[in-house]
């Protein structure tokens, strides 16, 4: 233990010294919810971000030989004060030049307001989808490779309209994600002429949802939209709705779409449908192969977005010719969007070379990134349905 | 006429059946609390976690049975595992009594000291249960899921509304009735039961007439272990098992015991149903029921929901307050607090 401590002190001293003369590694914070209600997604997301850094390092780094070093921090998911203090540590004590994170919308908003903006650090979240973050005060420092749920609200409304459904009930998990999505959907759906009969919250991790389902059933509707989590209250609501015969068709937003759903309700939710962020671009397949080779699951939700978040920060630094957030925050949108050569996963070395030669890149990456508005992904969705107890992909939009 | 029937069925499906099952579970829990209060004279805050411990053991034994291929036909295997869970819980509570409560009994400690001691026991059990089975949700129901499902009911009656009765709901009510009947027979007809009641009514007189107090205490704990484990397993079968939820159950269980009158077994049962029905009824939107029952011109547009479902626990608290204000001894004249 003593040796480890000594070694890390020595390493810290060395990096500190090295930083001073400009040849040391650039540190990037990877601040994800390693503990909390979405902890099962965090390892594959961190894997994605670190895979991108490893790729750049293998190609000789950026800015003539500067390497990257990932510093992990546990931003939890629901504990804003823990998220703030861990980000504070990353910025003040580790001296990171940018943060990949945070994971959940609540933690992301807290870090952005309390740490990133006061310290002028760029944050790229791979998975925070709350519409509230679109209008958050960010001084141009905040980006996300995940689409806002405002976009998902429109997608849900379109899919329902195509199925001829005009009357739905909504149950959402009582947090920033659920509330944001439910409200975005309600306004999009009503603008399109549909009716939301009830928009009610449910708490996660309860034993019994019959009272909540009773309220939903009383309000009625052709379809129940379940904006919850598949490993938690969302499945509880579906179970109670099926048991009491309140609803037999459901719409599943991104928190619910998973193979697990088919296993939870074998053959009981046939005809139900949904959509989650996803793309059929070549990048997705390339990334999955790279992830498998790297020993983690590239199909896990938001893993591809994490790779893209880290890649965008690094390419923006190369384009700006500086690792200072104040400089590269302005080039991040440029490398993400056209004009320029399209860059897929595994081509980061090529992108760095193009930027070095003064060319332009259009980073597409693992999740077909296209940043819109104040720097958030435009959003590609994978539409699915359940047939004979199996999850079937219908198409992409 | 058909409309009236449809309305009744909606009400039964969403209110009467779930509330009856929930009420039976609360009543069994409250019986345990009330027995300890009546005979050992303290409020046992460790009761929720005693339920969790018994259920955790039963869940583990159920999984063992399932692995061995033992099943109970259409009934859940957990019912076979229940006696083993009760035995383990009996050992636990008798052990706790020897280790903790007996010391205070010899000191003739004030009830409030017992209460704090039980709070300590609660925290220890809290950790123990999580250590044994973890903090996650466990589902251990197997066998036939429905006694009657919505689809079958609609096909059978031809009505527009369906009614579902889960096997676990039916089992809950049947088991609760059997257990309560057995308990009352025991308390009223057997020698041991009578000695327990005597000890409860007046400890000194009971001692003078030759009743062995340690024996009474031992039997009380055994009965409490059986009641707590049964209540816990029935709740877990009907819903799911999660240690934290059982800890939270303490509130409606105490509310039920106090509303009925602490120390009065009949009151505990009544209290359980009063709490369960009001929790479910007050948070249930009556729109669809009234839609069937009222003439078309009076049909409500709103949900007709008195309180959002988030306020469930607030309902038990309010009833508790009202009863304590106006009838401190509870509906069925128990001991006052």
Interface residues (C-beta under 8 A of the other chain):
Chain A: X174 X198 X200 X201 X203 X205 X206 X207 X208 X210 X211 X212 X213 X214 X215 X217 X218 X219 X220 X243 X244 X245 X246
Chain B: X13 X14 X15 X18 X22 X137 X146 X149 X150 X151 X162 X164 X166 X235 X238 X239 X240 X241 X242 X244 X245 X279 X280 X283 X284 X285 X286 X287 X288 X289 X303 X305 X308 X309 X310 X312
